[in-house]
Amino acid sequence: MVMGEFTQETDLLVIGGGPGGYAAAFRAADLGLDVTMVERDPGPGGVCLFKGCIPSKTLLYVTELMHDARRSTEMGIAFPEPKVDLDLLRSWKDKVIDRLATGLAGLTKRRGILYIQGKATFEDSTHVRVQNGASSHIRFKHAIIATGSTPKPLPGTRFKPGGRIMDSTGALELADIPERLLVVGGGFVGLELGSVYASLGSRVVLVEGDSQLMRGIDQDLSRPLLERLQELFASIHYKTLVDSAREDESGVTVSFRGEIEKKEQRFDRVLVAVGRAPGSQGLGLENTRVLVDDRGFIRIDDQRRTADEKIFAVGDVTGGAMLAHKAMHEGKVAAEVIAGMPSAFDFQAVPAVLYTDPQIAVCGLGEEAAKARGIKIKTTRFPWSASGRAVSMGASGMTKMIIDPESQRVLGMGIVGREAGEMISEGVLAIEMGALAEDVGLSIHPHPTLAEAEEEAAGAFLGSSIHILPQKK
């Protein structure tokens, strides 16, 4: 601290304005705390709003419309082949972001939160310095770190604005529709954005170092999507790694090793989606008692408190599932603990959704995970071929339920098909409430709906499902 320098004081300093950060700031302000939020962007929203969740789902919805337009011919409705206007598509995406950003900025102001654009660095456990063209000094009673994560580049490469080797942010800018696109990584980001570009007309090649895509998701759920991707993508290669990627003005030359025949290929662009690194660097954590693990993730307890009792951390920077909705709940927990409430992050079923076509949504215990851990379960499945609503939509899919055979408690749920992400919340609620299969199976679901498949899946366990034959005992 500079002698004689003005120091601003606040009850709570939130560093980072993404879902975890703004959720924490909003909840704390509602609980009566004086809150200051520091974020590098001009307004709250973070990667999720500006460079991730929202723009990617906007584009995925557009490509879903294109798919529906093409398949409607068999239903007796013929549309002309969809034409893509990139300028209008980018404009639509930007309008969606701007509208949501304006809403968050308004909520920040109306809650009386002081928003400072800049970079915060800890000087000690009660002070930060903020660089934002000038330099300001803040003293806080508590702080919440919500600085998120950043995409990992390939070894020997880096992401640069306008470059042909792109991270998810670069891909979402939609500079063009490359004729040949390489996607490195078969996780959620790679599959979602690869699907977008393939639907828009790119010839997509995907390489994955593992022996399967979407590891952690039961294979009976991932199989329908894999069949769709094999049609949509030019090729998918497993156990294949990128040795080098050399970028020039007209494209990228990529050298591979592993189970791919042609070891060197040329692409117009490369999307790298091989994971994310925690945003814990450059925060001055060494000036506090905050501890990080060997990968740079901040260590926290179930109240989201770090080893420094006045400093909390939430979201991607703490590791685990890097999901916006998880970060939001963590932010609210941290705010409530700071406000003196008895709160903790204690959830049994954090849902995850893959917004491809078909969608995959899961929560709670998976079938393959249960078997690997030696947990005795009963798995029931309801195929959407027996769903009146799904058949009327021309939609295929499946709803499965993981049940404890003795207590009959619902332990997990998985859905593959149209609108799976909208349906998974019933599974989350059932698991968190300790509901029994009977609770779900005896709850009247409207007919015909896709959600009816959840009642039927529970009914399959009870032997009361109407639209499939009972399982033999």
URHUHU-V244759 format. One record per residue. N is the residue number from 1. SS is DSSP state (A for helix, B for strand, O for the rest). PSI is psi in degrees with one decimal (none if undefined). D_LAST is the distance of its C-alpha to the last C-alpha in Angstrom with 1 decimal. Layout:
N,SS,PSI,D_LAST
N,SS,PSI,D_LAST
This chain:
1,O,135.0,73.6
2,O,135.1,77.0
3,O,128.6,79.7
4,O,0.1,80.3
5,O,139.5,77.3
6,O,132.2,75.6
7,B,121.0,72.1
8,B,144.3,69.6
9,B,145.4,67.4
10,B,150.0,63.8
11,B,-46.8,61.1
12,B,127.0,58.4
13,B,123.7,58.9
14,B,121.2,56.0
15,B,107.4,56.5
16,O,131.5,54.5
17,O,21.3,53.8
18,O,-168.7,50.4
19,A,-43.4,47.2
20,A,-41.7,47.2
21,A,-50.8,50.9
22,A,-30.6,51.5
23,A,-41.7,48.5
24,A,-45.3,50.0
25,A,-44.3,53.5
26,A,-44.9,52.4
27,A,-41.4,50.4
28,A,-41.4,53.3
29,A,-40.6,55.9
30,A,-26.2,53.9
31,O,6.5,54.0
32,O,6.0,57.8
33,O,149.1,58.4
34,O,119.5,61.1
35,B,137.0,59.4
36,B,132.0,60.8
37,B,130.8,58.8
38,B,126.4,60.0
39,B,144.4,58.7
40,O,-30.2,60.2
41,O,160.9,59.3
42,O,-23.1,61.4
43,O,168.5,58.6
44,O,160.0,55.2
45,O,-39.4,52.0
46,A,-168.0,51.9
47,A,-40.1,50.3
48,A,-49.0,47.3
49,A,-46.6,49.6
50,A,-29.9,52.4
51,A,11.2,50.9
52,O,-104.3,47.1
53,A,-53.7,44.3
54,A,-51.8,46.3
55,A,-37.1,48.3
56,A,-40.7,45.4
57,A,-29.8,43.1
58,A,-46.3,46.0
59,A,-37.1,46.4
60,A,-35.7,42.6
61,A,-39.6,42.7
62,A,-44.3,45.7
63,A,-28.2,44.1
64,A,-39.4,41.0
65,A,-40.8,43.5
66,A,-42.3,44.9
67,A,-42.6,41.5
68,A,-39.5,40.9
69,A,-38.2,44.4
70,A,-38.5,43.8
71,A,-7.0,40.4
72,A,-14.7,41.6
73,A,-40.9,43.5
74,A,-15.2,40.4
75,A,0.0,40.2
76,O,8.8,43.7
77,O,117.4,45.5
78,O,125.4,47.7
79,O,154.4,49.4
80,O,157.2,52.0
81,O,128.3,50.8
82,O,137.4,50.7
83,O,136.6,53.8
84,O,122.3,53.8
85,O,101.1,56.7
86,A,-38.3,56.5
87,A,-45.2,59.1
88,A,-35.9,57.4
89,A,-44.7,54.0
90,A,-40.1,55.5
91,A,-42.9,57.3
92,A,-45.7,54.1
93,A,-45.9,52.3
94,A,-36.0,55.4
95,A,-41.0,55.6
96,A,-47.6,52.0
97,A,-46.1,52.9
98,A,-40.6,56.2
99,A,-45.0,54.8
100,A,-37.4,52.2
101,A,-41.0,54.9
102,A,-39.6,57.3
103,A,-43.5,54.8
104,A,-40.4,54.1
105,A,-40.1,57.9
106,A,-41.2,58.5
107,A,-35.8,55.9
108,A,-46.3,57.5
109,A,-45.1,60.9
110,A,-23.6,60.0
111,O,-1.7,58.4
112,O,22.4,61.6
113,O,131.3,60.3
114,B,118.6,63.0
115,B,125.2,61.9
116,B,123.8,63.8
117,B,122.9,63.4
118,O,-174.2,63.9
119,B,124.1,62.7
120,B,137.9,62.3
121,B,128.2,63.1
122,B,133.4,62.8
123,O,-33.6,66.1
124,O,-163.7,64.7
125,O,2.0,62.0
126,O,1.2,63.7
127,B,144.1,65.5
128,B,154.9,64.8
129,B,136.5,67.2
130,B,122.6,66.4
131,B,120.0,67.9
132,O,49.9,68.2
133,O,-52.4,71.5
134,O,-162.1,73.1
135,B,130.5,71.8
136,B,162.7,70.6
137,B,132.5,69.7
138,B,133.1,66.9
139,B,131.6,66.4
140,B,154.1,62.9
141,B,-38.3,61.4
142,B,156.1,57.9
143,B,147.8,56.7
144,B,122.9,53.4
145,B,122.0,53.0
146,O,57.4,51.0
147,O,6.5,52.5
148,O,-145.8,49.3
149,B,168.5,49.1
150,B,149.0,50.7
151,B,143.1,49.4
152,O,130.8,49.9
153,O,167.2,52.2
154,O,148.1,52.0
155,O,132.8,54.2
156,O,4.8,57.8
157,O,170.1,57.4
158,O,155.0,57.7
159,O,131.7,57.0
160,O,147.6,60.1
161,O,128.2,60.7
162,O,3.1,60.7
163,O,161.0,59.6
164,O,-17.9,57.6
165,B,109.4,55.3
166,B,148.3,53.4
167,O,-173.2,51.0
168,A,-35.6,48.9
169,A,-46.9,51.9
170,A,-39.1,54.0
171,A,-36.0,51.3
172,A,-11.8,51.0
173,O,-18.1,54.7
174,O,53.4,54.2
175,O,-36.9,57.6
176,O,179.2,56.8
177,O,97.6,54.1
178,O,143.7,54.5
179,O,-43.3,54.2
180,B,120.8,52.4
181,B,129.0,50.4
182,B,128.1,48.8
183,B,122.7,46.0
184,B,108.0,45.6
185,O,125.5,42.3
186,O,34.0,38.7
187,O,-162.6,37.8
188,A,-47.7,37.8
189,A,-46.2,41.6
190,A,-42.0,42.0
191,A,-39.6,39.2
192,A,-51.9,40.3
193,A,-32.0,44.1
194,A,-40.0,43.6
195,A,-39.1,41.7
196,A,-51.6,44.6
197,A,-37.4,47.3
198,A,-40.3,45.4
199,A,-31.5,45.0
200,A,-9.6,48.7
201,O,-1.6,49.7
202,O,148.3,49.8
203,B,105.3,48.7
204,B,127.8,46.4
205,B,128.3,45.7
206,B,133.9,43.2
207,B,140.4,43.3
208,O,131.0,40.8
209,O,-22.4,41.4
210,O,177.7,37.7
211,O,-1.6,35.4
212,O,160.5,33.4
213,O,159.2,34.1
214,O,46.7,32.8
215,O,138.0,31.7
216,O,-14.8,29.5
217,O,133.0,27.5
218,O,139.1,24.1
219,A,-27.9,24.8
220,A,-22.6,22.3
221,A,-37.8,24.5
222,A,-21.5,27.8
223,A,-44.8,27.2
224,A,-36.5,28.2
225,A,-41.0,31.3
226,A,-41.4,32.2
227,A,-38.8,32.2
228,A,-42.0,34.5
229,A,-32.6,36.8
230,A,-26.9,37.2
231,A,-38.8,38.7
232,A,-40.7,40.7
233,O,154.3,42.1
234,O,-40.3,44.5
235,B,155.2,42.7
236,B,129.0,40.5
237,B,123.8,41.3
238,O,164.6,39.3
239,O,44.8,40.8
240,B,129.3,44.1
241,B,156.6,46.7
242,B,120.2,50.0
243,B,-43.0,52.9
244,B,155.0,55.5
245,B,114.7,56.2
246,B,115.6,59.8
247,B,139.3,60.7
248,O,-169.4,63.8
249,O,-28.5,65.1
250,O,-6.1,63.2
251,O,-163.5,59.8
252,B,127.5,58.0
253,B,122.7,57.9
254,B,131.7,54.7
255,B,132.9,54.2
256,B,160.7,50.8
257,B,147.6,49.3
258,B,-153.4,46.0
259,O,62.6,43.9
260,O,133.3,46.0
261,O,-53.0,48.5
262,O,108.3,51.4
263,O,-17.4,52.4
264,B,128.2,54.9
265,B,161.2,54.5
266,B,133.6,56.3
267,B,155.0,54.8
268,O,-38.7,56.4
269,B,159.6,54.5
270,B,126.8,52.0
271,B,120.6,49.4
272,B,119.6,48.5
273,O,67.6,45.3
274,O,19.9,44.6
275,O,175.9,44.2
276,B,149.7,46.4
277,B,144.9,48.8
278,B,143.8,49.4
279,O,55.2,52.5
280,O,-3.8,53.9
281,O,147.5,57.0
282,O,14.3,60.4
283,O,-6.3,59.5
284,O,28.7,61.7
285,A,-24.0,58.9
286,A,-15.7,61.1
287,A,1.6,63.3
288,O,-174.5,60.5
289,O,9.7,58.2
290,O,136.0,55.2
291,O,144.4,53.2
292,B,156.9,51.4
293,O,-174.4,49.1
294,O,-10.7,50.0
295,O,-0.5,48.8
296,O,2.6,50.8
297,O,139.3,48.1
298,B,132.4,49.3
299,O,132.4,47.7
300,O,165.7,46.5
301,O,-170.9,44.7
302,O,-8.8,42.1
303,O,5.8,44.9
304,O,20.2,46.1
305,B,137.9,49.3
306,O,-173.9,50.9
307,O,-15.7,52.8
308,O,111.7,55.7
309,O,-19.9,55.0
310,O,-4.6,56.7
311,B,130.4,55.0
312,B,166.2,51.4
313,B,143.0,49.5
314,O,159.0,46.7
315,A,-157.2,45.0
316,A,-33.1,45.2
317,A,-13.1,48.0
318,A,-2.3,45.6
319,O,-164.8,43.0
320,O,-159.0,39.2
321,O,121.7,37.7
322,O,82.4,40.7
323,O,136.5,39.7
324,A,-42.7,42.1
325,A,-31.5,39.8
326,A,-44.3,39.2
327,A,-39.7,43.0
328,A,-46.3,43.7
329,A,-37.2,41.6
330,A,-41.5,43.2
331,A,-42.1,46.6
332,A,-38.5,45.9
333,A,-48.0,44.8
334,A,-43.3,48.0
335,A,-41.0,50.2
336,A,-39.1,48.7
337,A,-44.3,49.2
338,A,-34.1,52.8
339,O,0.7,53.4
340,O,12.6,52.4
341,O,151.9,48.9
342,O,84.4,46.0
343,O,152.1,43.9
344,O,154.7,41.8
345,O,96.5,39.6
346,O,81.0,36.2
347,O,142.3,33.5
348,O,-18.8,29.8
349,O,79.1,29.3
350,O,116.2,32.3
351,O,153.9,31.3
352,B,138.1,32.5
353,B,131.8,33.2
354,B,113.9,34.3
355,O,45.7,36.4
356,O,-169.9,36.3
357,O,103.8,35.2
358,O,158.2,32.3
359,B,155.3,32.1
360,B,131.9,29.6
361,B,135.9,29.0
362,B,155.4,27.1
363,B,154.2,27.1
364,B,-147.6,25.8
365,O,130.1,23.6
366,O,158.6,22.7
367,A,-47.3,19.7
368,A,-36.1,22.1
369,A,-39.3,24.2
370,A,-42.7,21.4
371,A,-39.9,20.5
372,A,-30.6,24.2
373,O,2.2,24.6
374,O,26.3,21.8
375,O,128.8,20.1
376,O,123.8,16.5
377,O,166.1,14.9
378,B,125.8,12.0
379,B,129.5,13.4
380,B,147.6,12.9
381,B,140.4,15.4
382,B,110.4,17.2
383,B,139.4,19.6
384,A,-7.6,23.0
385,A,-16.4,23.3
386,A,8.6,21.4
387,O,119.9,23.9
388,A,-41.0,26.9
389,A,-44.6,29.1
390,A,-44.8,28.4
391,A,-39.5,29.0
392,A,-25.8,32.1
393,A,-9.3,33.4
394,O,28.0,32.6
395,O,135.0,30.6
396,O,157.4,27.6
397,O,-169.4,25.3
398,B,145.7,22.0
399,B,129.0,20.9
400,B,152.1,18.4
401,B,136.2,17.6
402,B,122.6,17.2
403,B,140.7,15.7
404,O,116.7,16.0
405,O,-22.4,12.6
406,O,-53.9,14.8
407,O,-18.9,17.5
408,O,14.1,15.7
409,B,143.8,19.0
410,B,122.4,19.6
411,B,-26.4,21.0
412,B,161.9,21.8
413,B,145.5,22.0
414,B,140.2,23.3
415,B,135.3,24.7
416,B,127.9,26.5
417,B,179.3,28.6
418,O,134.3,31.6
419,O,24.7,32.4
420,A,-37.6,29.7
421,A,-29.2,32.3
422,A,-20.4,32.8
423,A,-20.3,29.2
424,A,-19.3,28.2
425,A,-29.2,30.1
426,A,-38.5,27.3
427,A,-41.6,25.1
428,A,-48.3,28.1
429,A,-42.8,28.7
430,A,-43.7,25.1
431,A,-46.0,25.2
432,A,-31.6,28.8
433,A,-5.9,28.1
434,O,31.5,25.1
435,O,151.9,23.1
436,B,160.1,19.5
437,A,-34.1,17.0
438,A,-35.9,17.7
439,A,-41.7,21.4
440,A,-45.1,21.0
441,A,-27.3,18.5
442,O,1.5,20.8
443,O,126.4,23.9
444,O,119.2,25.4
445,O,142.9,26.2
446,O,144.6,28.9
447,O,135.0,28.2
448,O,128.4,28.8
449,O,161.6,28.8
450,O,-34.4,27.3
451,O,-20.8,26.4
452,A,-25.0,24.0
453,A,-25.4,21.6
454,A,-39.9,21.2
455,A,-41.1,20.1
456,A,-36.9,17.6
457,A,-40.4,16.2
458,A,-38.8,15.7
459,A,-29.6,14.3
460,A,-34.5,11.6
461,A,-40.0,10.5
462,A,-12.6,11.1
463,O,19.8,9.6
464,O,7.8,13.3
465,O,133.7,14.5
466,O,-41.0,17.0
467,O,6.3,18.1
468,O,157.0,15.0
469,O,145.1,12.1
470,O,145.5,8.9
471,O,143.8,6.3
472,O,137.1,3.8
473,O,none,0.0
